Amino acid sequence: MDKISFRTVPHTARPGVEVLEILLNGKMVAAIYPDAAVPKSIKIVSAHFGGDLTQGNRFPDGVKMDTGERVSPPIPAVHITFDPRRYRMTPTGIDRSS
């Protein structure tokens, strides 16, 4: 079974800022850190979000929003699956075809 774990590390470009790394089986697949551009917000970044962008969607299929309407207490949540395939960055985004 796959294991997701976490570790905190210093941000490489912003002194004094911590990054929470998300690890899948010991390999980093995403990072969470404070968003410097938007007060009181965070960024979750990854080239390994599961699924692909489909026509008309703003997020890959592996990123799901849950309004919390079906659970008690009704707390909104973001569910993310990871697909740690090899990728390369292109001028138009992430290419995972290789």
C-alpha distances in whole Angstrom, upper triangle without the diagonal:
4,6,10,13,17,20,23,26,29,30,31,34,35,36,35,32,29,26,22,20,16,14,11,9,13,15,17,16,19,22,24,27,31,32,36,37,37,38,35,32,29,28,24,24,21,22,18,18,17,20,23,26,28,32,33,30,30,26,23,22,18,21,22,24,24,28,27,29,27,26,28,29,29,27,27,23,22,18,17,14,14,14,15,17,21,23,27,29,32,35,34,30,27,27,24,26,26
4,7,10,14,17,20,22,26,26,28,31,31,33,32,29,25,22,19,16,13,10,7,6,10,11,13,13,15,18,20,24,27,29,32,34,33,34,32,29,26,24,20,20,18,18,15,15,14,17,21,24,26,30,31,27,27,23,21,19,16,18,20,22,23,26,26,29,27,25,28,28,28,26,25,21,19,16,14,11,11,12,12,15,18,20,24,26,29,32,31,27,24,24,21,23,23
4,6,10,13,17,19,23,24,25,28,29,30,29,26,22,20,16,14,10,8,6,5,8,10,12,12,14,16,18,21,25,27,30,32,32,32,30,27,24,22,19,19,17,18,15,16,16,19,22,25,28,31,32,28,27,24,22,21,17,18,20,22,23,26,25,28,27,25,26,27,27,25,24,20,19,16,14,12,11,13,13,16,19,22,25,26,30,32,31,28,25,25,23,25,25
4,7,11,14,17,20,21,23,25,26,27,26,23,19,16,13,10,7,6,5,6,8,9,10,10,11,13,14,18,21,23,26,28,28,28,26,23,20,19,15,16,14,16,13,14,14,18,21,23,26,30,30,26,25,21,20,19,15,16,18,20,20,23,23,26,25,23,25,25,25,22,21,17,16,13,12,11,10,12,12,16,19,20,23,25,28,30,29,26,23,24,22,25,25
4,7,11,13,17,18,20,23,23,24,23,20,16,14,10,8,6,5,7,8,7,9,9,10,11,12,13,16,19,22,25,27,27,27,25,22,19,18,15,16,15,17,15,16,17,21,24,26,29,32,32,28,27,23,22,22,18,18,20,21,22,25,24,28,27,25,26,25,26,23,22,19,17,15,14,13,13,15,15,18,20,22,25,26,29,31,31,27,24,26,24,27,27
4,7,10,14,15,17,20,20,20,19,16,13,10,7,6,5,6,9,11,9,10,9,10,10,9,10,13,16,19,22,24,24,24,22,19,16,16,13,14,14,17,16,16,18,22,24,26,29,32,32,28,26,23,22,23,19,19,21,22,22,25,24,28,28,26,26,26,26,22,22,18,17,16,15,15,14,17,16,20,21,22,24,25,28,30,30,26,24,26,24,28,28
4,7,10,12,15,18,17,17,16,14,10,8,6,5,7,8,11,13,10,11,9,12,11,10,10,12,15,18,21,24,24,24,21,20,16,16,14,15,15,18,17,19,21,25,27,28,32,35,34,31,28,25,25,26,22,22,24,24,25,28,27,31,31,29,29,28,28,25,24,21,20,19,18,18,17,19,18,21,22,23,25,25,29,30,30,27,25,27,26,29,29
4,7,9,12,15,14,14,12,10,6,6,5,6,9,11,15,16,13,14,11,14,12,9,9,10,13,16,18,21,21,21,19,18,15,15,14,15,16,19,19,20,23,26,28,29,33,35,35,31,28,26,26,27,24,23,25,25,26,28,28,32,32,30,30,29,29,25,25,22,21,21,19,20,19,22,20,23,24,24,25,25,29,30,30,27,25,28,27,31,31
4,6,9,12,12,11,10,9,6,5,7,7,11,12,16,18,15,14,12,14,13,10,11,10,13,16,17,20,21,21,20,19,16,15,15,15,16,19,19,21,24,27,29,30,33,36,35,32,29,27,27,29,25,24,27,27,29,31,31,35,35,33,34,32,32,28,27,25,23,23,21,22,21,23,21,23,23,24,24,24,27,29,29,26,25,27,27,31,30
4,6,9,8,7,7,6,5,6,9,10,14,16,19,21,18,17,14,17,15,11,12,10,12,15,15,18,20,20,19,18,15,15,16,16,17,20,21,23,26,29,30,31,34,37,36,33,30,27,28,30,27,26,28,29,31,32,33,36,37,35,36,34,34,30,29,26,25,25,23,25,23,25,23,26,25,25,25,24,27,28,29,26,25,28,28,32,31
4,6,5,7,7,5,5,6,9,10,14,16,20,22,19,17,14,16,13,10,10,8,10,12,12,15,17,17,17,16,13,13,13,13,15,18,19,21,24,27,28,28,32,34,33,30,27,25,26,28,26,24,27,27,29,31,32,36,37,35,36,34,33,29,28,25,23,24,22,24,22,24,22,24,24,23,22,21,24,25,26,23,22,25,26,30,29
4,6,7,10,9,9,9,12,12,16,18,21,23,20,18,15,17,15,12,13,11,13,14,14,17,19,20,20,19,16,15,16,14,16,18,20,22,25,28,29,29,33,35,34,31,28,26,27,30,27,26,29,30,32,34,35,39,40,38,39,38,37,33,31,28,26,27,24,25,23,24,22,24,23,22,21,20,23,23,25,22,22,25,25,29,28
4,6,10,9,11,11,14,15,18,20,24,26,23,21,18,19,17,14,14,12,12,13,11,14,17,18,19,18,16,15,16,15,17,19,22,23,27,29,29,29,33,34,34,31,27,26,27,30,28,27,30,30,32,34,35,39,40,39,40,38,37,33,31,29,27,28,26,27,25,26,24,26,25,23,22,20,22,22,24,22,22,25,26,30,30
4,6,6,9,10,14,15,19,21,25,27,24,23,19,20,18,14,14,10,10,11,9,13,15,15,16,16,14,14,16,16,18,21,23,24,28,31,31,30,34,35,34,32,28,27,28,31,29,27,30,29,32,33,34,38,39,38,38,36,35,32,30,28,26,28,26,28,26,28,26,28,27,26,25,23,25,25,26,24,24,28,29,33,32
4,6,8,11,15,16,20,22,26,28,25,24,21,22,20,16,16,12,12,14,12,16,18,17,18,18,16,17,19,19,21,24,26,27,31,34,34,34,37,39,38,35,31,30,31,34,32,30,32,32,34,35,36,40,41,39,40,38,37,33,32,30,28,30,28,30,28,30,28,31,30,29,28,26,28,28,30,28,28,31,32,35,35
4,7,10,13,16,19,22,26,28,25,24,21,22,20,16,15,12,11,14,12,16,17,16,16,17,15,17,18,19,22,25,26,27,31,34,34,34,38,40,38,35,32,30,32,34,31,29,31,31,33,34,34,38,39,37,37,35,35,31,30,28,27,29,27,29,28,30,29,31,31,30,30,28,31,31,32,29,29,33,33,37,37
4,7,10,13,16,19,23,25,22,21,18,19,16,13,11,8,8,10,10,14,15,14,14,13,12,13,15,16,18,21,23,24,27,30,31,31,34,36,35,32,28,27,28,30,28,26,28,27,29,30,31,34,36,34,34,32,31,28,26,25,23,25,24,26,25,27,26,28,28,27,27,25,28,28,29,26,26,30,30,34,34
4,7,10,13,16,19,22,19,18,15,17,14,10,9,7,8,11,12,16,16,16,15,14,12,12,13,14,17,20,21,22,25,28,29,29,33,35,34,31,27,25,26,28,26,24,26,26,27,28,29,33,34,32,32,30,30,26,25,23,21,23,21,23,22,25,23,26,26,26,26,25,28,28,29,26,25,28,29,32,32
4,6,10,12,16,19,16,15,12,13,10,6,6,5,8,11,13,16,16,16,15,13,10,10,10,11,13,16,17,18,21,24,26,26,29,32,31,28,25,22,23,25,22,20,23,23,25,26,27,31,32,30,30,29,28,24,23,20,19,20,18,19,18,21,19,22,23,22,23,22,25,26,26,23,22,25,25,29,29
4,7,10,13,16,14,13,10,11,9,6,5,6,10,13,15,18,18,18,16,14,11,10,9,11,12,16,16,16,19,23,24,25,28,31,30,27,24,21,21,23,20,18,20,21,22,24,25,28,29,27,28,26,26,22,21,18,16,17,15,17,16,19,18,21,22,22,23,22,26,27,27,23,22,25,24,28,28
4,6,10,12,10,9,6,8,6,4,6,9,13,15,17,20,20,21,19,17,13,12,10,10,10,13,13,14,17,20,22,23,27,30,29,26,23,20,20,21,18,17,20,21,23,25,25,29,29,28,29,28,27,24,22,19,17,16,14,15,13,16,14,18,18,19,20,20,24,25,25,22,20,22,21,25,25
4,7,10,9,8,6,6,5,6,8,11,15,17,20,22,22,23,21,18,14,13,10,10,9,12,11,12,14,18,20,22,25,28,28,24,22,19,18,19,15,15,17,19,20,23,23,27,27,25,27,26,25,22,20,17,15,14,11,11,10,13,12,16,17,18,20,20,24,26,25,21,19,21,20,23,24
4,6,5,5,4,6,7,9,12,15,18,20,23,25,26,26,24,22,18,16,13,13,11,13,11,13,14,18,20,23,26,29,29,26,24,21,19,20,16,17,19,21,23,26,26,29,29,27,29,28,28,25,23,20,17,16,13,12,10,12,10,14,16,17,20,21,24,27,26,22,20,21,19,23,22
4,5,5,6,6,9,12,14,18,21,23,26,28,28,29,27,24,21,19,15,14,12,13,10,12,12,16,19,22,24,28,29,25,24,20,18,18,15,16,19,21,22,26,26,29,28,27,29,29,28,25,24,20,18,15,12,10,8,9,8,12,14,16,19,21,24,27,26,22,19,20,18,21,21
4,6,8,10,12,15,18,21,25,27,29,32,32,33,30,28,24,22,19,18,16,16,13,15,15,19,22,25,27,31,32,29,28,24,22,21,18,20,22,24,26,29,29,32,31,29,31,31,31,28,27,23,21,18,16,13,11,12,10,13,15,18,21,23,27,30,29,25,22,23,20,23,22
4,7,9,12,14,16,19,23,25,28,30,30,31,29,27,23,21,18,17,15,16,14,16,17,21,23,26,29,33,33,30,29,25,23,24,20,21,24,26,27,30,30,34,33,31,33,32,32,29,28,24,22,20,17,16,13,14,12,15,16,18,21,23,26,29,29,25,22,23,21,24,23
4,6,9,12,15,18,22,23,26,28,28,30,28,25,21,19,16,15,12,13,11,14,15,19,21,23,27,30,31,28,26,23,21,21,18,19,22,25,27,30,30,33,33,32,33,33,32,29,28,24,21,19,16,14,11,12,9,12,13,15,17,19,23,25,25,22,19,20,18,20,20
4,6,8,11,14,18,19,22,24,25,26,25,22,18,16,13,11,9,10,9,12,14,18,19,21,25,28,29,25,23,20,19,20,17,17,20,23,25,28,28,32,31,30,32,31,31,27,25,22,19,17,14,13,10,11,9,12,13,14,16,17,21,23,23,19,17,18,17,20,20
4,7,11,14,17,18,21,23,23,25,24,20,17,14,11,9,6,7,6,8,10,14,16,18,21,24,25,22,20,16,15,16,13,14,17,19,22,25,26,29,29,28,30,30,28,25,23,19,16,15,11,10,7,8,7,10,11,12,14,15,19,21,21,17,14,16,14,18,18
4,7,10,14,15,18,19,20,21,20,17,13,10,7,6,4,7,7,8,11,15,16,18,21,24,24,20,18,15,14,16,13,13,16,18,20,23,24,27,28,27,28,28,26,23,21,17,14,13,10,11,9,11,10,13,14,14,16,16,19,21,20,16,14,17,16,20,20
4,7,10,12,15,17,17,18,17,14,10,8,6,5,7,10,11,11,15,18,19,20,23,26,26,22,19,17,17,19,16,15,17,18,21,23,24,28,28,27,28,27,26,23,20,17,15,15,12,14,12,15,14,17,17,17,18,17,20,22,21,18,16,19,19,23,23
4,7,9,12,14,14,15,13,10,7,6,5,7,9,13,14,13,17,20,21,21,24,27,26,22,19,17,18,20,17,15,17,17,19,21,22,26,27,25,26,25,24,20,18,15,13,14,13,15,14,17,17,20,21,20,21,20,23,24,23,20,19,22,22,26,27
4,6,9,12,12,12,11,9,6,6,7,9,12,15,17,17,20,23,24,23,27,29,28,24,21,19,20,23,20,18,20,20,22,23,24,28,29,28,28,27,25,22,20,18,16,17,16,19,18,21,20,23,23,22,23,21,24,24,24,21,21,24,24,28,29
4,6,9,9,9,8,6,4,6,9,11,15,18,20,19,23,25,26,25,28,30,28,25,21,20,22,24,22,20,21,20,22,23,24,28,30,28,29,27,25,22,20,18,17,19,19,21,21,24,24,26,27,25,25,23,26,25,25,22,23,26,27,31,32
4,5,6,7,8,6,5,5,9,11,15,18,20,19,23,25,25,23,26,28,26,23,19,19,21,24,22,19,21,20,22,23,25,28,30,29,30,28,26,22,20,19,17,20,19,22,22,24,24,26,26,24,24,22,24,23,23,20,21,25,26,30,31
4,6,7,9,8,8,9,13,14,17,20,23,22,26,28,28,26,29,30,28,26,22,22,24,27,26,23,24,24,26,26,28,31,34,33,33,31,29,26,24,23,21,24,23,25,25,27,27,29,29,27,26,23,25,24,24,22,23,27,29,32,33
4,7,10,9,10,10,14,15,18,21,23,23,26,28,27,25,28,28,26,24,20,21,23,26,25,22,24,23,25,26,28,31,33,33,33,31,29,26,23,23,21,24,23,26,26,28,28,30,29,27,26,23,24,23,22,21,23,27,29,32,33
4,7,6,8,10,13,15,19,22,24,22,26,27,27,25,27,28,25,23,20,20,23,25,25,21,22,21,23,23,25,27,30,30,30,28,26,23,20,20,19,22,22,25,26,28,28,30,31,28,28,25,26,25,24,23,24,28,30,33,35
4,6,9,11,15,17,21,24,26,25,28,30,30,28,30,31,29,26,23,23,25,28,27,23,24,22,24,23,25,28,30,29,29,27,25,22,20,20,20,23,23,27,27,30,30,33,33,31,31,28,30,28,28,26,27,31,33,36,38
4,7,11,14,17,20,24,25,24,27,29,29,28,30,31,29,26,23,22,25,27,25,22,22,20,21,21,22,25,27,26,26,24,22,19,17,17,18,21,21,25,26,29,29,32,33,31,31,29,31,30,29,27,28,32,32,36,38
4,7,10,13,17,20,21,20,23,25,25,24,27,28,25,22,19,18,21,23,22,18,19,17,19,19,20,23,26,25,25,23,21,18,16,15,15,18,18,21,22,25,26,28,29,28,28,26,27,27,26,23,24,28,29,32,34
4,7,10,13,17,18,17,20,22,23,22,25,27,25,21,18,17,19,21,19,16,17,16,18,19,20,24,26,24,25,23,22,18,16,14,13,16,15,18,19,22,22,25,26,24,25,23,25,25,24,21,21,25,26,29,31
4,6,10,13,15,14,17,19,20,19,22,24,22,19,16,14,16,18,17,14,16,15,18,19,21,25,26,25,27,25,23,20,17,15,13,15,14,16,16,19,19,22,22,21,21,19,21,21,20,17,18,21,22,26,27
4,7,10,11,10,14,16,17,17,20,22,21,18,15,12,13,16,13,11,14,14,17,19,20,24,25,24,26,24,23,19,16,14,11,12,10,13,13,15,16,18,19,18,19,18,20,21,19,16,16,19,19,23,24
4,7,9,9,13,15,15,15,19,21,21,17,14,12,13,15,13,12,15,16,19,21,23,26,27,27,29,28,26,22,20,17,13,14,11,13,12,13,13,15,16,15,15,14,16,17,16,13,12,16,16,20,21
4,5,6,10,12,13,14,17,20,20,17,15,12,11,14,12,11,15,17,20,23,24,27,28,28,30,29,27,24,21,18,14,14,10,11,9,10,10,12,12,11,13,12,15,17,16,12,10,13,13,17,18
4,6,9,11,11,12,16,19,20,17,15,12,11,13,12,12,16,19,22,25,27,30,30,30,32,32,30,27,24,21,17,16,12,12,9,9,8,9,9,8,9,9,12,14,13,9,7,9,9,13,14
4,6,9,10,12,16,19,20,17,15,12,10,12,9,11,14,17,20,24,25,28,28,28,30,30,28,26,23,19,16,14,10,8,5,5,5,7,9,9,11,12,15,17,16,12,9,11,9,13,14
4,7,8,10,13,17,17,14,13,9,7,8,6,7,11,14,17,20,22,24,24,25,27,27,25,22,19,16,12,10,7,6,5,6,8,10,12,12,14,14,17,19,17,13,11,12,11,14,16
4,7,10,12,16,17,14,14,10,7,7,4,7,10,14,17,20,22,24,24,24,27,27,25,23,20,17,13,11,7,5,4,5,8,9,12,12,15,16,18,21,18,15,12,13,11,14,16
4,7,9,13,14,11,12,9,5,5,5,8,11,14,17,21,22,24,24,25,28,29,26,25,21,18,15,13,10,8,8,7,11,11,14,13,16,17,18,20,17,15,12,12,11,12,15
4,6,10,12,9,10,8,5,6,8,10,12,16,19,22,24,26,26,27,31,31,28,26,23,20,17,15,13,11,11,10,13,12,14,13,15,15,16,17,14,12,10,10,9,11,14
4,7,8,6,7,6,4,6,9,10,12,15,18,21,24,26,26,28,31,31,28,26,22,20,17,16,14,14,14,13,16,15,17,15,16,15,15,16,13,11,11,11,12,13,17
4,6,6,8,8,7,8,11,12,13,16,19,21,24,25,26,28,31,32,28,27,23,21,18,17,16,16,16,16,19,18,20,18,19,19,18,19,15,14,14,14,14,15,19
4,6,9,10,10,11,14,15,16,18,21,23,26,26,27,30,33,33,30,29,25,23,21,20,19,19,20,20,22,21,23,21,21,20,19,19,15,15,16,16,17,18,21
4,7,9,10,11,15,14,15,16,19,20,24,24,26,28,31,31,28,26,23,22,19,19,19,20,21,21,24,23,25,22,23,22,21,20,16,16,17,18,19,20,24
4,6,7,8,11,10,11,12,16,17,21,22,23,25,28,28,25,23,19,18,15,16,15,16,17,18,21,21,23,20,21,20,20,20,16,15,16,17,18,19,23
4,7,9,11,10,11,12,15,17,20,22,24,25,28,28,24,22,18,17,14,15,14,16,17,18,20,21,22,19,20,18,18,18,15,13,14,16,17,20,23
4,6,8,6,8,10,14,16,19,21,22,23,26,26,23,21,17,15,12,12,10,12,13,14,17,17,19,17,18,17,18,18,15,13,13,15,15,18,21
4,5,6,9,11,15,18,20,22,23,24,27,27,24,22,19,16,13,12,9,10,10,11,14,14,16,15,17,16,17,18,15,13,12,13,13,15,18
4,6,7,11,13,17,19,21,20,22,25,26,23,21,18,15,12,10,9,9,10,11,14,15,18,17,19,19,20,22,19,16,15,16,14,16,19
4,6,10,13,16,18,20,20,20,24,24,22,20,17,14,10,8,6,5,7,9,12,14,16,16,19,19,21,23,20,17,15,16,14,17,19
4,7,10,13,15,18,18,19,22,22,19,17,14,11,7,6,5,7,9,11,14,16,19,18,20,20,21,23,20,17,16,18,17,20,22
4,6,10,12,14,14,15,18,19,16,14,11,8,6,5,6,9,12,15,18,20,22,22,24,24,25,26,23,20,19,21,20,23,25
4,6,9,11,13,13,16,16,13,11,8,6,5,6,9,12,15,18,21,23,26,25,27,26,27,28,25,22,22,24,24,26,29
4,5,8,9,10,13,13,10,8,6,5,6,7,11,14,17,20,23,26,29,28,30,29,31,32,29,26,25,28,27,29,32
4,5,8,9,11,11,7,7,4,7,9,11,14,17,21,24,27,29,32,31,33,32,33,34,31,28,28,31,30,33,35
4,6,5,8,8,4,5,5,7,10,11,15,18,22,25,28,30,33,33,35,34,36,37,34,31,31,33,32,35,37
4,6,8,9,5,8,8,10,13,15,18,21,25,28,31,33,36,36,38,37,39,39,36,34,33,35,34,37,39
4,7,9,7,9,10,11,14,14,18,20,24,27,30,33,36,36,38,38,39,40,37,35,34,36,34,36,39
4,6,5,7,9,11,14,14,18,20,24,27,30,33,36,36,38,38,40,41,38,35,34,36,35,37,40
3,5,8,11,12,16,17,20,23,26,30,32,35,38,39,41,41,43,43,41,38,37,39,38,41,43
4,6,9,12,15,17,20,23,27,30,33,36,39,39,41,40,42,43,40,38,37,39,38,41,43
4,7,9,13,15,19,22,25,28,31,34,37,37,39,38,40,40,37,35,34,37,36,39,41
4,6,10,13,16,19,23,26,28,31,34,34,36,35,37,37,35,32,32,34,33,36,39
4,7,10,13,17,20,23,26,29,31,31,33,32,33,34,31,28,28,31,30,33,35
4,6,10,13,16,20,22,25,28,27,29,29,31,31,29,26,25,28,27,30,32
4,6,10,13,16,19,22,24,24,26,25,27,28,25,22,21,24,23,26,28
4,7,10,14,16,19,22,22,24,24,26,28,25,22,21,23,21,24,26
4,7,10,13,15,18,18,21,21,23,25,22,19,17,19,18,21,23
4,7,10,13,16,16,19,20,23,25,22,19,17,18,16,19,20
4,6,9,12,13,16,17,20,23,21,17,14,15,13,16,17
4,6,9,11,14,16,18,21,20,16,13,13,10,13,14
4,7,9,12,14,17,21,20,16,13,13,10,13,13
4,6,10,13,16,19,18,15,11,10,7,9,9
4,7,10,13,17,17,14,10,9,6,8,7
4,7,10,13,13,10,7,6,4,7,7
4,6,10,11,9,6,5,7,9,8
4,7,8,6,5,6,9,11,11
4,5,5,6,7,10,12,12
4,6,8,10,14,15,16
4,7,9,12,14,16
4,7,10,12,14
4,6,9,11
4,6,7
4,6
4
